[in-house]
């Protein structure tokens, strides 16, 4: 009887908490990608086949777009997903 109880207790059964933990970890990967993508986008705006001329107005416009993309997208996703996570404490 004791061996049966031991066998039942060692069987792994996935829980919804594990899915939530993995989802939260995946968000970290996504936020890391979002955080570095604008850096490469700035470089590509001024170089390459379709690059724009690097005038002061264009530089300010591209920097403004990148700043607001980082601020709005990352902040809103952080507020909606990460702050809503319940860590039991």
URHU-V182702 format. One line per field, one symbol per residue. burial: 1 if it has 16 or more other ideal C-beta (glycine too) atoms within 10 Angstrom, else 0. Layout:
burial: ???
This chain:
burial: 00000000000000000000000000000010000001000000100000000000000001000100000000000000000000000
